Amino acid sequence: MRPRRIPQRTCVACRQVEGKRQLVRIVRTPEGAVQLDPTGKRNGRGAYLHASRSCWDAALQRKALQHALRVEITDQDRAALLAYRESLPPDDPPGADSNAHTPTPNDESKVTEA
């Protein structure tokens, strides 16, 4: 049997390719509204983002989402997207593994107390 093909999509903020199910789809509806598409099947032009605050911030600040959807995002749509962004868990520093490094007293990266 042939292995099942997994659809790949690119995050419009960080440009990393992931499986479609690992990304959040945002869609421009035929009426011109910008909305989240949790099912990934809503009719309209779509763009994908990671479920991380850093990707959402980059996409909204750099207007990557507007460019990908080919639409000017209204204040009302932006407020809905920002509300979803706030529901996401805080990001870990890039490339950080939660158990990869524990600081020691001799660490140069240790923050000095004021």
N, CA, C and O atoms as a GROMACS GRO file, in nm:
protein
  456
    1MET      N    1   0.082  -0.119   0.000
    1MET     CA    2   0.000   0.000   0.000
    1MET      C    3   0.087   0.126   0.000
    1MET      O    4   0.191   0.130   0.065
    2ARG      N    5   0.042   0.226  -0.073
    2ARG     CA    6   0.114   0.353  -0.078
    2ARG      C    7   0.087   0.433   0.048
    2ARG      O    8  -0.026   0.434   0.097
    3PRO      N    9   0.189   0.501   0.102
    3PRO     CA   10   0.164   0.587   0.219
    3PRO      C   11   0.075   0.705   0.181
    3PRO      O   12   0.082   0.757   0.069
    4ARG      N   13  -0.008   0.746   0.274
    4ARG     CA   14  -0.101   0.855   0.249
    4ARG      C   15  -0.025   0.988   0.240
    4ARG      O   16   0.061   1.016   0.323
    5ARG      N   17  -0.056   1.067   0.141
    5ARG     CA   18   0.008   1.198   0.121
    5ARG      C   19  -0.050   1.299   0.219
    5ARG      O   20  -0.172   1.309   0.233
    6ILE      N   21   0.037   1.373   0.288
    6ILE     CA   22  -0.006   1.475   0.382
    6ILE      C   23   0.008   1.611   0.314
    6ILE      O   24   0.117   1.648   0.273
    7PRO      N   25  -0.104   1.687   0.301
    7PRO     CA   26  -0.096   1.819   0.237
    7PRO      C   27  -0.004   1.913   0.315
    7PRO      O   28  -0.011   1.920   0.437
    8GLN      N   29   0.080   1.984   0.246
    8GLN     CA   30   0.175   2.077   0.306
    8GLN      C   31   0.132   2.220   0.277
    8GLN      O   32   0.085   2.251   0.168
    9ARG      N   33   0.149   2.307   0.375
    9ARG     CA   34   0.118   2.449   0.360
    9ARG      C   35   0.232   2.530   0.422
    9ARG      O   36   0.307   2.480   0.505
   10THR      N   37   0.244   2.656   0.381
   10THR     CA   38   0.349   2.744   0.429
   10THR      C   39   0.290   2.853   0.517
   10THR      O   40   0.192   2.917   0.480
   11CYS      N   41   0.350   2.874   0.634
   11CYS     CA   42   0.310   2.983   0.723
   11CYS      C   43   0.348   3.115   0.656
   11CYS      O   44   0.463   3.132   0.615
   12VAL      N   45   0.253   3.208   0.645
   12VAL     CA   46   0.281   3.334   0.575
   12VAL      C   47   0.374   3.425   0.655
   12VAL      O   48   0.430   3.520   0.600
   13ALA      N   49   0.391   3.398   0.785
   13ALA     CA   50   0.477   3.482   0.868
   13ALA      C   51   0.622   3.435   0.866
   13ALA      O   52   0.712   3.512   0.833
   14CYS      N   53   0.646   3.308   0.901
   14CYS     CA   54   0.783   3.258   0.914
   14CYS      C   55   0.830   3.177   0.793
   14CYS      O   56   0.947   3.142   0.784
   15ARG      N   57   0.738   3.149   0.700
   15ARG     CA   58   0.767   3.079   0.574
   15ARG      C   59   0.811   2.934   0.593
   15ARG      O   60   0.872   2.876   0.503
   16GLN      N   61   0.782   2.874   0.708
   16GLN     CA   62   0.812   2.732   0.729
   16GLN      C   63   0.699   2.647   0.675
   16GLN      O   64   0.582   2.682   0.688
   17VAL      N   65   0.734   2.535   0.614
   17VAL     CA   66   0.635   2.443   0.559
   17VAL      C   67   0.600   2.340   0.663
   17VAL      O   68   0.688   2.278   0.723
   18GLU      N   69   0.471   2.320   0.684
   18GLU     CA   70   0.420   2.222   0.782
   18GLU      C   71   0.303   2.148   0.719
   18GLU      O   72   0.254   2.185   0.612
   19GLY      N   73   0.259   2.044   0.787
   19GLY     CA   74   0.137   1.977   0.747
   19GLY      C   75   0.019   2.070   0.766
   19GLY      O   76   0.017   2.152   0.858
   20LYS      N   77  -0.078   2.059   0.679
   20LYS     CA   78  -0.194   2.149   0.681
   20LYS      C   79  -0.262   2.153   0.818
   20LYS      O   80  -0.305   2.259   0.862
   21ARG      N   81  -0.270   2.040   0.885
   21ARG     CA   82  -0.340   2.032   1.015
   21ARG      C   83  -0.262   2.097   1.129
   21ARG      O   84  -0.320   2.122   1.235
   22GLN      N   85  -0.133   2.125   1.111
   22GLN     CA   86  -0.054   2.190   1.215
   22GLN      C   87  -0.064   2.342   1.210
   22GLN      O   88  -0.010   2.411   1.296
   23LEU      N   89  -0.130   2.394   1.109
   23LEU     CA   90  -0.142   2.539   1.091
   23LEU      C   91  -0.287   2.584   1.108
   23LEU      O   92  -0.379   2.503   1.097
   24VAL      N   93  -0.306   2.711   1.133
   24VAL     CA   94  -0.439   2.771   1.146
   24VAL      C   95  -0.469   2.842   1.014
   24VAL      O   96  -0.388   2.919   0.964
   25ARG      N   97  -0.587   2.815   0.959
   25ARG     CA   98  -0.626   2.877   0.832
   25ARG      C   99  -0.709   3.002   0.858
   25ARG      O  100  -0.802   3.001   0.939
   26ILE      N  101  -0.674   3.108   0.789
   26ILE     CA  102  -0.751   3.232   0.790
   26ILE      C  103  -0.803   3.248   0.648
   26ILE      O  104  -0.729   3.227   0.552
   27VAL      N  105  -0.929   3.284   0.634
   27VAL     CA  106  -0.991   3.288   0.503
   27VAL      C  107  -1.051   3.425   0.474
   27VAL      O  108  -1.107   3.489   0.563
   28ARG      N  109  -1.038   3.469   0.349
   28ARG     CA  110  -1.111   3.586   0.301
   28ARG      C  111  -1.236   3.532   0.235
   28ARG      O  112  -1.229   3.463   0.133
   29THR      N  113  -1.351   3.562   0.294
   29THR     CA  114  -1.477   3.511   0.242
   29THR      C  115  -1.511   3.582   0.111
   29THR      O  116  -1.454   3.687   0.081
   30PRO      N  117  -1.603   3.526   0.033
   30PRO     CA  118  -1.645   3.594  -0.091
   30PRO      C  119  -1.702   3.734  -0.067
   30PRO      O  120  -1.700   3.818  -0.157
   31GLU      N  121  -1.751   3.760   0.054
   31GLU     CA  122  -1.802   3.893   0.089
   31GLU      C  123  -1.690   3.990   0.124
   31GLU      O  124  -1.715   4.110   0.137
   32GLY      N  125  -1.566   3.940   0.140
   32GLY     CA  126  -1.452   4.027   0.170
   32GLY      C  127  -1.413   4.030   0.317
   32GLY      O  128  -1.319   4.100   0.352
   33ALA      N  129  -1.483   3.956   0.404
   33ALA     CA  130  -1.450   3.951   0.546
   33ALA      C  131  -1.332   3.856   0.567
   33ALA      O  132  -1.314   3.761   0.490
   34VAL      N  133  -1.253   3.880   0.670
   34VAL     CA  134  -1.141   3.794   0.706
   34VAL      C  135  -1.178   3.723   0.836
   34VAL      O  136  -1.209   3.786   0.937
   35GLN      N  137  -1.176   3.589   0.831
   35GLN     CA  138  -1.221   3.510   0.946
   35GLN      C  139  -1.131   3.389   0.965
   35GLN      O  140  -1.062   3.345   0.872
   36LEU      N  141  -1.134   3.334   1.087
   36LEU     CA  142  -1.068   3.207   1.114
   36LEU      C  143  -1.147   3.096   1.047
   36LEU      O  144  -1.269   3.104   1.036
   37ASP      N  145  -1.078   2.993   1.005
   37ASP     CA  146  -1.143   2.878   0.944
   37ASP      C  147  -1.094   2.752   1.014
   37ASP      O  148  -1.001   2.686   0.967
   38PRO      N  149  -1.156   2.716   1.127
   38PRO     CA  150  -1.108   2.600   1.203
   38PRO      C  151  -1.122   2.468   1.128
   38PRO      O  152  -1.046   2.375   1.154
   39THR      N  153  -1.218   2.457   1.036
   39THR     CA  154  -1.237   2.332   0.962
   39THR      C  155  -1.142   2.320   0.845
   39THR      O  156  -1.113   2.210   0.800
   40GLY      N  157  -1.093   2.433   0.794
   40GLY     CA  158  -1.006   2.432   0.677
   40GLY      C  159  -1.081   2.410   0.548
   40GLY      O  160  -1.020   2.382   0.444
   41LYS      N  161  -1.214   2.420   0.551
   41LYS     CA  162  -1.295   2.391   0.433
   41LYS      C  163  -1.383   2.507   0.388
   41LYS      O  164  -1.457   2.495   0.290
   42ARG      N  165  -1.376   2.618   0.459
   42ARG     CA  166  -1.462   2.732   0.425
   42ARG      C  167  -1.426   2.787   0.287
   42ARG      O  168  -1.309   2.787   0.248
   43ASN      N  169  -1.525   2.832   0.216
   43ASN     CA  170  -1.508   2.885   0.082
   43ASN      C  171  -1.436   3.020   0.088
   43ASN      O  172  -1.472   3.106   0.169
   44GLY      N  173  -1.337   3.040   0.004
   44GLY     CA  174  -1.267   3.167  -0.003
   44GLY      C  175  -1.116   3.147  -0.011
   44GLY      O  176  -1.066   3.035  -0.002
   45ARG      N  177  -1.046   3.257  -0.027
   45ARG     CA  178  -0.900   3.254  -0.036
   45ARG      C  179  -0.842   3.237   0.103
   45ARG      O  180  -0.880   3.308   0.196
   46GLY      N  181  -0.750   3.143   0.119
   46GLY     CA  182  -0.696   3.112   0.250
   46GLY      C  183  -0.549   3.144   0.265
   46GLY      O  184  -0.475   3.151   0.167
   47ALA      N  185  -0.508   3.162   0.391
   47ALA     CA  186  -0.368   3.179   0.428
   47ALA      C  187  -0.348   3.103   0.558
   47ALA      O  188  -0.443   3.084   0.634
   48TYR      N  189  -0.227   3.058   0.583
   48TYR     CA  190  -0.200   2.974   0.699
   48TYR      C  191  -0.096   3.038   0.790
   48TYR      O  192  -0.001   3.102   0.744
   49LEU      N  193  -0.116   3.018   0.921
   49LEU     CA  194  -0.024   3.066   1.024
   49LEU      C  195  -0.004   2.957   1.128
   49LEU      O  196  -0.094   2.876   1.153
   50HIS      N  197   0.115   2.955   1.189
   50HIS     CA  198   0.136   2.868   1.304
   50HIS      C  199   0.051   2.918   1.421
   50HIS      O  200   0.014   3.036   1.425
   51ALA      N  201   0.020   2.831   1.512
   51ALA     CA  202  -0.055   2.870   1.632
   51ALA      C  203   0.042   2.923   1.736
   51ALA      O  204   0.048   2.872   1.848
   52SER      N  205   0.119   3.024   1.700
   52SER     CA  206   0.214   3.087   1.792
   52SER      C  207   0.199   3.239   1.783
   52SER      O  208   0.176   3.295   1.676
   53ARG      N  209   0.213   3.302   1.897
   53ARG     CA  210   0.196   3.448   1.901
   53ARG      C  211   0.296   3.520   1.813
   53ARG      O  212   0.262   3.621   1.752
   54SER      N  213   0.418   3.470   1.804
   54SER     CA  214   0.520   3.538   1.724
   54SER      C  215   0.482   3.538   1.576
   54SER      O  216   0.503   3.639   1.507
   55CYS      N  217   0.426   3.429   1.526
   55CYS     CA  218   0.384   3.426   1.386
   55CYS      C  219   0.266   3.519   1.362
   55CYS      O  220   0.260   3.588   1.260
   56TRP      N  221   0.172   3.522   1.456
   56TRP     CA  222   0.055   3.610   1.442
   56TRP      C  223   0.099   3.756   1.446
   56TRP      O  224   0.050   3.838   1.368
   57ASP      N  225   0.192   3.789   1.537
   57ASP     CA  226   0.241   3.927   1.546
   57ASP      C  227   0.310   3.967   1.416
   57ASP      O  228   0.284   4.075   1.362
   58ALA      N  229   0.398   3.881   1.366
   58ALA     CA  230   0.471   3.911   1.243
   58ALA      C  231   0.376   3.927   1.125
   58ALA      O  232   0.392   4.019   1.044
   59ALA      N  233   0.278   3.839   1.114
   59ALA     CA  234   0.184   3.845   1.002
   59ALA      C  235   0.102   3.972   1.003
   59ALA      O  236   0.075   4.030   0.898
   60LEU      N  237   0.061   4.016   1.122
   60LEU     CA  238  -0.021   4.137   1.130
   60LEU      C  239   0.062   4.264   1.118
   60LEU      O  240   0.018   4.361   1.056
   61GLN      N  241   0.181   4.266   1.176
   61GLN     CA  242   0.265   4.385   1.171
   61GLN      C  243   0.324   4.408   1.032
   61GLN      O  244   0.328   4.522   0.985
   62ARG      N  245   0.370   4.302   0.967
   62ARG     CA  246   0.432   4.315   0.835
   62ARG      C  247   0.331   4.312   0.722
   62ARG      O  248   0.368   4.323   0.605
   63LYS      N  249   0.205   4.299   0.757
   63LYS     CA  250   0.096   4.293   0.659
   63LYS      C  251   0.108   4.173   0.566
   63LYS      O  252   0.060   4.176   0.452
   64ALA      N  253   0.173   4.067   0.613
   64ALA     CA  254   0.187   3.945   0.533
   64ALA      C  255   0.051   3.880   0.511
   64ALA      O  256   0.025   3.822   0.406
   65LEU      N  257  -0.035   3.889   0.612
   65LEU     CA  258  -0.168   3.830   0.600
   65LEU      C  259  -0.252   3.905   0.496
   65LEU      O  260  -0.321   3.843   0.416
   66GLN      N  261  -0.245   4.037   0.499
   66GLN     CA  262  -0.316   4.118   0.399
   66GLN      C  263  -0.268   4.086   0.258
   66GLN      O  264  -0.347   4.075   0.165
   67HIS      N  265  -0.137   4.072   0.246
   67HIS     CA  266  -0.079   4.043   0.114
   67HIS      C  267  -0.123   3.906   0.064
   67HIS      O  268  -0.161   3.890  -0.052
   68ALA      N  269  -0.119   3.806   0.153
   68ALA     CA  270  -0.156   3.669   0.113
   68ALA      C  271  -0.304   3.658   0.078
   68ALA      O  272  -0.342   3.585  -0.014
   69LEU      N  273  -0.387   3.731   0.152
   69LEU     CA  274  -0.532   3.723   0.128
   69LEU      C  275  -0.579   3.823   0.021
   69LEU      O  276  -0.693   3.817  -0.025
   70ARG      N  277  -0.489   3.914  -0.017
   70ARG     CA  278  -0.521   4.017  -0.117
   70ARG      C  279  -0.642   4.099  -0.076
   70ARG      O  280  -0.737   4.117  -0.152
   71VAL      N  281  -0.637   4.150   0.048
   71VAL     CA  282  -0.747   4.229   0.101
   71VAL      C  283  -0.692   4.322   0.210
   71VAL      O  284  -0.593   4.291   0.275
   72GLU      N  285  -0.757   4.435   0.228
   72GLU     CA  286  -0.726   4.524   0.339
   72GLU      C  287  -0.807   4.476   0.459
   72GLU      O  288  -0.930   4.467   0.452
   73ILE      N  289  -0.740   4.445   0.570
   73ILE     CA  290  -0.809   4.392   0.688
   73ILE      C  291  -0.874   4.508   0.763
   73ILE      O  292  -0.808   4.605   0.798
   74THR      N  293  -1.004   4.496   0.786
   74THR     CA  294  -1.078   4.601   0.857
   74THR      C  295  -1.044   4.598   1.006
   74THR      O  296  -0.989   4.500   1.056
   75ASP      N  297  -1.077   4.707   1.076
   75ASP     CA  298  -1.052   4.714   1.220
   75ASP      C  299  -1.128   4.605   1.295
   75ASP      O  300  -1.077   4.548   1.391
   76GLN      N  301  -1.250   4.577   1.251
   76GLN     CA  302  -1.332   4.474   1.316
   76GLN      C  303  -1.269   4.335   1.296
   76GLN      O  304  -1.262   4.257   1.392
   77ASP      N  305  -1.224   4.304   1.175
   77ASP     CA  306  -1.159   4.175   1.149
   77ASP      C  307  -1.027   4.166   1.225
   77ASP      O  308  -0.994   4.060   1.279
   78ARG      N  309  -0.951   4.276   1.229
   78ARG     CA  310  -0.823   4.277   1.302
   78ARG      C  311  -0.847   4.251   1.450
   78ARG      O  312  -0.770   4.178   1.513
   79ALA      N  313  -0.953   4.309   1.506
   79ALA     CA  314  -0.984   4.287   1.648
   79ALA      C  315  -1.016   4.140   1.675
   79ALA      O  316  -0.975   4.086   1.778
   80ALA      N  317  -1.088   4.074   1.583
   80ALA     CA  318  -1.120   3.932   1.599
   80ALA      C  319  -0.992   3.847   1.590
   80ALA      O  320  -0.976   3.752   1.666
   81LEU      N  321  -0.903   3.881   1.499
   81LEU     CA  322  -0.777   3.807   1.485
   81LEU      C  323  -0.689   3.827   1.608
   81LEU      O  324  -0.625   3.733   1.655
   82LEU      N  325  -0.684   3.950   1.660
   82LEU     CA  326  -0.605   3.977   1.780
   82LEU      C  327  -0.663   3.905   1.902
   82LEU      O  328  -0.588   3.861   1.989
   83ALA      N  329  -0.796   3.893   1.909
   83ALA     CA  330  -0.858   3.821   2.019
   83ALA      C  331  -0.817   3.674   2.013
   83ALA      O  332  -0.789   3.614   2.117
   84TYR      N  333  -0.812   3.615   1.895
   84TYR     CA  334  -0.767   3.477   1.882
   84TYR      C  335  -0.620   3.466   1.920
   84TYR      O  336  -0.580   3.371   1.988
   85ARG      N  337  -0.539   3.562   1.878
   85ARG     CA  338  -0.397   3.563   1.910
   85ARG      C  339  -0.375   3.562   2.061
   85ARG      O  340  -0.285   3.495   2.111
   86GLU      N  341  -0.458   3.637   2.133
   86GLU     CA  342  -0.447   3.641   2.280
   86GLU      C  343  -0.480   3.507   2.345
   86GLU      O  344  -0.434   3.480   2.456
   87SER      N  345  -0.559   3.423   2.277
   87SER     CA  346  -0.594   3.294   2.332
   87SER      C  347  -0.482   3.191   2.315
   87SER      O  348  -0.488   3.083   2.375
   88LEU      N  349  -0.382   3.222   2.234
   88LEU     CA  350  -0.271   3.130   2.211
   88LEU      C  351  -0.176   3.129   2.330
   88LEU      O  352  -0.162   3.231   2.398
   89PRO      N  353  -0.110   3.016   2.358
   89PRO     CA  354  -0.013   3.012   2.468
   89PRO      C  355   0.109   3.098   2.434
   89PRO      O  356   0.143   3.114   2.317
   90PRO      N  357   0.175   3.153   2.536
   90PRO     CA  358   0.295   3.234   2.512
   90PRO      C  359   0.402   3.150   2.442
   90PRO      O  360   0.412   3.029   2.463
   91ASP      N  361   0.482   3.215   2.358
   91ASP     CA  362   0.588   3.147   2.283
   91ASP      C  363   0.708   3.121   2.372
   91ASP      O  364   0.737   3.197   2.464
   92ASP      N  365   0.777   3.011   2.343
   92ASP     CA  366   0.909   2.987   2.400
   92ASP      C  367   1.008   3.061   2.313
   92ASP      O  368   0.977   3.089   2.197
   93PRO      N  369   1.127   3.094   2.364
   93PRO     CA  370   1.227   3.157   2.278
   93PRO      C  371   1.257   3.066   2.159
   93PRO      O  372   1.251   2.944   2.173
   94PRO      N  373   1.288   3.123   2.041
   94PRO     CA  374   1.312   3.041   1.922
   94PRO      C  375   1.423   2.939   1.946
   94PRO      O  376   1.528   2.971   1.999
   95GLY      N  377   1.397   2.817   1.905
   95GLY     CA  378   1.496   2.710   1.916
   95GLY      C  379   1.516   2.659   2.057
   95GLY      O  380   1.606   2.579   2.082
   96ALA      N  381   1.434   2.705   2.150
   96ALA     CA  382   1.453   2.663   2.289
   96ALA      C  383   1.378   2.534   2.314
   96ALA      O  384   1.262   2.518   2.276
   97ASP      N  385   1.446   2.442   2.379
   97ASP     CA  386   1.383   2.320   2.425
   97ASP      C  387   1.368   2.337   2.575
   97ASP      O  388   1.466   2.370   2.643
   98SER      N  389   1.250   2.315   2.628
   98SER     CA  390   1.222   2.346   2.768
   98SER      C  391   1.318   2.277   2.863
   98SER      O  392   1.343   2.330   2.971
   99ASN      N  393   1.373   2.160   2.829
   99ASN     CA  394   1.463   2.088   2.919
   99ASN      C  395   1.605   2.083   2.866
   99ASN      O  396   1.688   2.011   2.922
  100ALA      N  397   1.635   2.155   2.762
  100ALA     CA  398   1.765   2.145   2.698
  100ALA      C  399   1.875   2.210   2.781
  100ALA      O  400   1.988   2.161   2.782
  101HIS      N  401   1.845   2.319   2.850
  101HIS     CA  402   1.950   2.391   2.921
  101HIS      C  403   1.895   2.453   3.047
  101HIS      O  404   1.801   2.532   3.044
  102THR      N  405   1.954   2.416   3.157
  102THR     CA  406   1.920   2.481   3.282
  102THR      C  407   2.037   2.566   3.323
  102THR      O  408   2.150   2.516   3.328
  103PRO      N  409   2.016   2.694   3.352
  103PRO     CA  410   2.127   2.783   3.386
  103PRO      C  411   2.199   2.738   3.513
  103PRO      O  412   2.136   2.689   3.608
  104THR      N  413   2.328   2.756   3.513
  104THR     CA  414   2.409   2.728   3.632
  104THR      C  415   2.458   2.860   3.689
  104THR      O  416   2.454   2.961   3.619
  105PRO      N  417   2.506   2.861   3.813
  105PRO     CA  418   2.552   2.988   3.872
  105PRO      C  419   2.664   3.054   3.793
  105PRO      O  420   2.678   3.176   3.800
  106ASN      N  421   2.744   2.978   3.719
  106ASN     CA  422   2.855   3.036   3.643
  106ASN      C  423   2.816   3.075   3.502
  106ASN      O  424   2.901   3.118   3.424
  107ASP      N  425   2.689   3.062   3.467
  107ASP     CA  426   2.641   3.097   3.334
  107ASP      C  427   2.658   3.246   3.307
  107ASP      O  428   2.621   3.328   3.390
  108GLU      N  429   2.715   3.281   3.192
  108GLU     CA  430   2.728   3.420   3.155
  108GLU      C  431   2.594   3.483   3.122
  108GLU      O  432   2.577   3.605   3.130
  109SER      N  433   2.498   3.399   3.084
  109SER     CA  434   2.365   3.451   3.046
  109SER      C  435   2.280   3.480   3.169
  109SER      O  436   2.164   3.522   3.155
  110LYS      N  437   2.334   3.458   3.288
  110LYS     CA  438   2.257   3.481   3.410
  110LYS      C  439   2.227   3.630   3.425
  110LYS      O  440   2.313   3.715   3.403
  111VAL      N  441   2.105   3.659   3.462
  111VAL     CA  442   2.062   3.798   3.480
  111VAL      C  443   2.109   3.843   3.617
  111VAL      O  444   2.087   3.775   3.717
  112THR      N  445   2.175   3.960   3.621
  112THR     CA  446   2.220   4.012   3.749
  112THR      C  447   2.108   4.087   3.817
  112THR      O  448   2.026   4.152   3.752
  113GLU      N  449   2.106   4.077   3.948
  113GLU     CA  450   2.002   4.145   4.024
  113GLU      C  451   2.038   4.290   4.043
  113GLU      O  452   2.155   4.323   4.060
  114ALA      N  453   1.938   4.376   4.041
  114ALA     CA  454   1.963   4.521   4.052
  114ALA      C  455   1.970   4.563   4.197
  114ALA      O  456   1.990   4.682   4.226
   0.00000   0.00000   0.00000
